[in-house]
Amino acid sequence: MTRRTAMSHEPWAVGKTRNAGRETTISQQPLTDQIEKSAEFKRRLALFFIEIGRYKITDKGYEELAPVVFRQNLEFGEPVSDRVREPRLESKRPLTPKEIKETVAAKVEGMIREGKTEELLDEGHIIYKADWKEKRTRIKVIKKLLEFLGASPVRLDGLREELSELILKSAREEKTDTKRMQEVLEEIQRNLERVRKITKDDFINNGLGGLLISHYKNSPHSALVEAGYAYSENEIKEHARTGEFGTDKIYPWEHNQTVHKFYKKSEIRVAAIEWLIWRLKKDPKEINTDDFRNNGLSGLLNHYNGSPYAALLEAGYAYSEDEILEHAKKMEFRTDRIYPWELTKMPVELWPNKEIRIAATKWLLWKLKKEEPREITRRDFIKNGLQGLLDRYDGSPYEALLEASLVAPTDESYMRERGYRNLI
């Protein structure tokens, strides 16, 4: 078996090594090892393109591979006197540049067929020409890069196909191996964990920087979308619309290098928030800053200046300030969305706003359905998440109710006599 034939049946440089029985990925190896591995990947990339015909013969190749022969011109002598054909005469001349090119090209093709591609490459007789026009080529190379970095694209593709079959059987109400389905999901996640670690540097360091820029606008996520390992923008929007998110690919915010341009679009921001609620299975009012940060959404939270309330507001889970003031004005509060003070962690920046403080106090009266506002106690504030509001009044329910014009100065003595000021 020739080397070329053998290579066609072998994977490219695999991005895993065995160290004392422990598997390590490229990023975990010493820098010198990484450089050597990257050089090997670039070599395999060159061989890949050469063997599909994407190469160029160098000047050195033409010089060293050109045959040292002369072209023979065959002619017949014809005497002027009797026009009798004489024996054939031969004259020699050097090969023309065109003939040299044709001869060398034929020789190179023959050497490649014979499995001597690496010899041609090592001698500098040919160089590869990357051609990214075909989608199939781009996908194949990206998968090889993922394999080189420690992922297992072939295994992942097989698992996802198996998962689709299991889901289809379940949808048909056929007997389904739920245990196996869970095992497949878990193994898919382990494989995707490696996939989501791919970075711009991985493309650049392995000779694929041009591909990343020319076809994916410098976005590893876009490359993964085309390769089938990440959700597209349309898929993301559809998932957010239906509330049915997936686990067999990667969302942009799950990628280790999320491009913040994704968050410039409101639909994507809302989808990420919907995904967070879906993933955590939490009541939206329980979502806090740690939930964003622990699930790769710090960049998204920064868009809202660190405010979960602002995020939930855009996603349609919370009332806006204008809505809050309108509800307070009419004393007609609602329950289909969230008021900021209902959040597990109330955004403290709202309490300096007098109108918001008054609205929250009126909401408390509305919620408790007490006929006499002066019957509201400190405990009522605390039990309903308004400790922060009460602190603005040094712990005095009377001061809070007074600012909201729900009690009069004459009610102060009544409330003090009953100890409502300090009642716990």
C-alpha positions in Angstrom: 0.0 0.0 0.0 1.4 3.4 -0.9 1.7 6.2 1.6 -0.9 8.2 -0.2 -3.3 5.3 -0.2 -2.7 4.7 3.5 -3.3 8.3 4.4 -6.6 8.4 2.6 -7.8 5.8 5.2 -6.4 7.6 8.2 -7.8 10.5 10.1 -5.9 13.8 10.2 -3.7 14.5 13.2 -5.9 13.7 16.2 -5.9 16.3 18.9 -5.6 14.0 21.8 -2.6 12.4 23.5 -2.3 9.8 26.1 -0.3 10.9 29.2 0.0 8.2 31.9 -3.4 6.9 30.9 -5.1 10.3 31.0 -6.5 11.9 27.9 -5.4 15.5 27.3 -6.5 18.0 24.6 -4.4 20.3 22.5 -5.0 23.3 24.7 -3.7 21.4 27.7 -0.4 20.5 26.1 2.9 22.5 26.5 3.4 25.3 24.0 6.1 23.4 22.1 3.8 20.4 21.6 1.0 22.7 20.5 3.2 24.3 17.9 4.3 20.9 16.6 0.7 19.7 16.4 -0.4 22.8 14.6 2.5 22.3 12.1 1.3 18.8 11.6 -2.3 19.9 11.0 -1.1 22.5 8.4 0.8 19.7 6.7 -2.3 17.5 6.5 -4.3 20.5 5.3 -1.8 21.0 2.5 -1.9 17.3 1.5 -5.7 17.3 1.6 -5.9 20.1 -1.0 -3.1 18.8 -3.1 -4.7 15.4 -3.4 -8.0 16.9 -4.6 -6.0 18.8 -7.3 -5.7 22.1 -5.6 -2.0 22.8 -5.9 0.5 24.9 -7.8 3.9 23.8 -9.2 6.6 26.1 -7.9 9.5 27.7 -9.9 11.7 25.2 -8.1 9.5 22.4 -9.2 9.7 23.4 -12.9 13.4 23.8 -12.6 14.2 20.5 -10.9 11.5 18.3 -12.5 12.0 19.5 -16.1 13.4 16.8 -18.3 16.9 17.3 -19.8 15.9 16.4 -23.3 15.4 18.0 -26.7 12.4 17.8 -28.9 13.2 16.0 -32.3 11.7 17.5 -35.5 11.3 14.9 -38.2 11.7 16.1 -41.8 12.2 14.6 -45.3 14.8 16.0 -47.8 13.5 16.8 -51.3 16.2 17.6 -54.0 15.2 20.4 -56.3 16.3 18.5 -59.5 14.2 15.4 -59.6 11.8 15.8 -56.6 12.7 12.3 -55.3 12.0 11.9 -51.6 15.2 11.4 -49.7 15.7 9.5 -46.3 14.2 11.2 -43.1 16.4 13.9 -41.5 16.3 14.7 -37.7 17.0 18.0 -36.0 16.9 18.7 -32.3 15.8 21.8 -30.4 15.2 22.7 -26.7 11.7 22.3 -25.2 9.6 25.4 -25.3 8.4 26.9 -22.0 4.9 25.5 -22.7 6.2 22.0 -23.4 8.2 22.2 -20.1 5.1 23.1 -18.2 3.1 20.3 -19.8 5.8 17.8 -19.2 6.3 18.8 -15.5 2.6 18.9 -14.9 2.2 15.4 -16.2 5.1 14.2 -14.1 3.6 15.7 -10.9 0.3 14.1 -11.6 2.0 10.8 -12.0 3.9 11.2 -8.8 0.8 12.1 -6.9 -1.0 9.0 -8.2 2.0 6.9 -7.1 1.7 8.3 -3.5 4.6 10.7 -3.7 2.6 13.7 -2.6 4.6 14.3 0.6 7.9 14.0 -1.4 6.8 16.8 -3.7 5.6 18.9 -0.8 8.8 18.4 1.2 11.1 19.2 -1.7 9.2 22.4 -2.3 8.1 21.4 -5.8 4.5 22.1 -5.2 2.4 24.2 -2.8 -1.3 23.9 -2.0 -4.0 26.4 -3.0 -6.8 26.6 -0.5 -10.2 26.7 -2.2 -13.2 27.3 0.1 -15.8 27.7 -2.6 -17.4 24.3 -2.0 -19.4 24.0 1.2 -18.6 20.3 1.4 -14.9 21.2 1.5 -15.3 23.8 4.2 -17.4 21.4 6.4 -14.9 18.6 6.0 -11.9 20.8 7.1 -13.8 22.2 10.1 -14.6 18.7 11.2 -11.0 17.7 10.9 -10.0 20.8 12.9 -12.5 19.8 15.7 -11.1 16.2 15.6 -7.6 17.6 15.9 -8.6 19.7 18.9 -10.0 16.7 20.8 -13.6 16.5 19.7 -15.2 13.5 17.9 -17.3 14.8 15.0 -17.9 11.3 13.6 -19.1 10.0 17.0 -21.2 13.2 17.6 -22.9 12.8 14.2 -23.8 9.2 15.0 -25.2 10.1 18.4 -27.4 12.9 17.0 -28.7 10.5 14.4 -29.5 8.0 17.1 -31.2 10.7 19.2 -33.4 11.7 16.3 -34.5 8.1 15.8 -35.3 7.8 19.5 -37.3 11.0 19.6 -39.2 10.0 16.5 -40.1 6.7 18.1 -41.3 8.5 21.2 -43.4 10.9 19.1 -45.1 7.9 17.5 -45.8 6.5 21.0 -43.7 3.5 20.2 -41.7 1.7 22.9 -38.6 3.9 23.5 -35.5 3.1 25.6 -35.6 6.2 27.8 -32.4 5.2 29.6 -30.6 5.0 26.3 -32.0 8.4 25.3 -30.6 9.9 28.5 -27.2 8.3 27.9 -27.1 9.6 24.3 -28.0 13.1 25.5 -25.2 13.1 28.1 -22.6 11.8 25.6 -23.7 14.5 23.1 -23.2 17.1 25.8 -19.7 15.8 26.6 -18.7 16.0 22.9 -20.3 19.5 22.6 -18.3 20.6 25.6 -15.1 20.1 23.5 -16.7 21.7 20.4 -17.7 24.9 22.2 -14.1 25.5 23.3 -13.0 26.3 19.7 -11.6 29.8 19.3 -10.4 32.2 16.6 -6.8 31.4 17.6 -7.5 27.7 16.8 -8.4 28.6 13.2 -5.5 31.1 12.9 -2.9 28.9 14.4 -3.9 26.0 12.2 -3.8 27.8 8.9 -7.5 28.5 8.7 -7.6 32.2 9.5 -8.4 33.0 5.8 -11.3 30.6 5.9 -12.7 32.2 9.1 -12.5 35.7 7.8 -13.6 35.1 4.2 -16.6 32.9 4.9 -17.6 33.4 8.5 -16.8 37.0 9.2 -14.3 36.0 11.8 -16.9 34.1 13.8 -16.1 30.5 15.0 -19.8 30.2 15.9 -20.8 30.8 12.3 -18.3 28.2 11.2 -19.9 25.7 13.6 -23.4 26.6 12.3 -22.4 25.6 8.8 -20.7 22.5 10.0 -24.0 21.6 11.8 -22.8 21.9 15.4 -24.4 25.2 16.4 -27.9 26.7 16.0 -28.4 29.3 13.4 -30.1 32.6 14.1 -33.4 31.4 12.5 -33.3 28.3 14.6 -32.7 30.3 17.8 -35.7 32.6 17.0 -37.9 29.6 16.4 -36.9 28.0 19.6 -37.6 31.2 21.5 -41.0 31.5 19.8 -42.1 27.9 20.7 -40.3 27.7 24.0 -38.7 24.5 22.9 -34.9 24.7 23.1 -32.5 22.0 22.0 -29.4 20.3 23.4 -27.9 18.6 20.4 -26.1 21.8 19.1 -24.6 24.9 20.6 -26.2 28.3 21.2 -23.9 31.3 20.6 -24.0 32.2 24.3 -22.8 28.7 25.2 -19.7 29.2 23.1 -16.5 30.1 25.0 -15.9 33.1 22.7 -19.4 34.5 22.2 -19.3 37.4 19.8 -21.0 40.3 21.5 -22.5 41.4 18.1 -25.1 38.7 18.8 -26.5 40.8 21.6 -27.0 43.8 19.3 -30.2 42.1 18.2 -33.2 42.2 20.5 -34.6 38.9 19.3 -31.3 37.1 20.2 -31.2 38.8 23.6 -34.7 37.7 24.3 -34.0 34.2 23.1 -31.1 33.9 25.5 -33.2 35.0 28.4 -35.9 32.6 27.4 -33.3 29.9 27.2 -32.0 30.7 30.7 -35.4 30.4 32.2 -36.0 27.2 30.3 -32.7 25.7 31.3 -33.0 26.6 35.0 -36.7 25.8 35.2 -37.1 28.7 37.6 -39.9 31.2 38.1 -38.7 34.3 36.2 -38.9 36.4 39.4 -36.2 34.1 40.9 -33.7 34.8 38.2 -30.7 36.7 39.5 -27.2 38.0 38.4 -25.5 34.7 39.4 -27.9 32.8 37.1 -26.7 34.9 34.1 -23.0 34.6 35.0 -23.0 30.9 35.8 -24.6 30.1 32.5 -22.4 32.1 30.1 -24.5 35.2 29.9 -22.3 37.8 31.6 -22.0 39.6 28.3 -25.7 39.7 27.9 -26.2 41.0 31.5 -23.6 43.7 30.7 -25.9 44.9 28.0 -28.5 45.6 30.7 -25.9 47.3 33.0 -26.0 44.2 35.3 -29.8 44.4 35.8 -31.8 41.1 35.6 -34.9 43.3 35.9 -34.0 45.2 32.7 -33.4 41.8 31.0 -36.7 40.4 32.1 -38.4 43.6 31.1 -37.2 43.4 27.5 -38.2 39.7 27.4 -41.8 40.6 28.4 -41.7 39.2 31.9 -41.8 42.4 33.8 -43.7 45.7 33.9 -42.0 48.9 32.7 -41.7 52.0 34.9 -44.5 53.7 32.9 -46.8 50.7 33.4 -46.0 50.6 37.2 -46.9 54.3 37.6 -50.1 53.9 35.6 -51.1 50.9 37.8 -50.4 52.9 41.0 -52.3 55.9 39.7 -55.4 53.8 39.2 -54.7 51.5 42.1 -55.2 48.7 39.6 -52.3 46.3 39.9 -51.9 43.1 38.0 -50.4 39.6 38.3 -49.6 38.5 34.7 -46.0 40.0 34.9 -43.5 40.9 37.5 -43.0 44.1 39.4 -39.4 44.8 40.1 -39.8 44.5 43.9 -41.1 41.0 43.4 -37.7 39.8 42.2 -35.7 37.7 44.6 -33.1 40.5 44.4 -34.8 43.9 43.9 -32.7 46.3 41.8 -31.8 48.9 44.5 -31.3 51.6 41.9 -35.1 51.9 41.7 -35.7 53.0 45.3 -34.3 56.5 44.9 -37.2 57.1 42.5 -40.0 58.5 44.7 -42.7 57.5 42.3 -41.5 53.9 42.3 -41.4 53.9 46.2 -45.0 55.2 46.3 -46.1 52.6 43.7 -44.6 49.8 45.7 -46.3 50.9 48.9 -49.6 51.2 47.1 -49.1 47.7 45.7 -48.6 46.4 49.2 -51.9 47.8 50.3 -53.6 46.4 47.2 -52.1 43.0 47.7 -53.0 42.8 51.5 -56.5 44.0 50.8 -56.5 45.9 54.1 -59.2 48.5 54.5 -57.1 50.7 56.8 -53.6 51.6 55.5 -52.5 52.4 59.0 -53.0 48.7 59.9 -50.0 47.8 57.7 -47.0 46.7 59.8 -43.3 46.4 59.3 -43.7 42.7 59.1 -46.0 43.2 56.1 -43.3 45.0 54.2 -40.7 42.4 55.0 -42.8 39.4 54.2 -43.6 40.9 50.8 -40.1 41.6 49.7 -40.0 45.3 50.6 -37.3 45.3 53.2 -35.2 47.5 51.0 -38.0 49.9 50.6 -38.6 50.1 54.3 -34.9 50.8 54.9 -35.4 54.0 52.9 -37.6 55.1 55.8 -35.4 53.9 58.6 -37.7 50.9 59.1 -40.8 53.1 59.6 -44.0 51.8 57.9 -45.6 55.1 58.9 -43.1 57.2 56.9 -43.6 54.9 53.9 -47.4 55.2 54.0 -47.2 58.9 54.7 -45.1 59.6 51.5 -47.6 57.6 49.5 -50.4 59.8 51.0 -52.1 56.7 52.4 -52.0 57.9 56.0 -52.0 61.4 57.6 -49.8 62.9 60.4 -52.7 62.2 62.8 -52.2 58.5 62.2 -48.7 58.5 63.5 -49.6 58.3 67.2 -52.0 55.5 66.5 -49.3 53.5 64.7 -46.7 54.3 67.4 -49.1 53.3 70.2 -49.5 49.9 68.7 -45.8 49.4 68.2 -46.2 49.1 64.4 -43.0 51.2 63.9 -40.8 48.4 65.3 -43.0 45.4 65.1 -41.2 42.3 63.8 
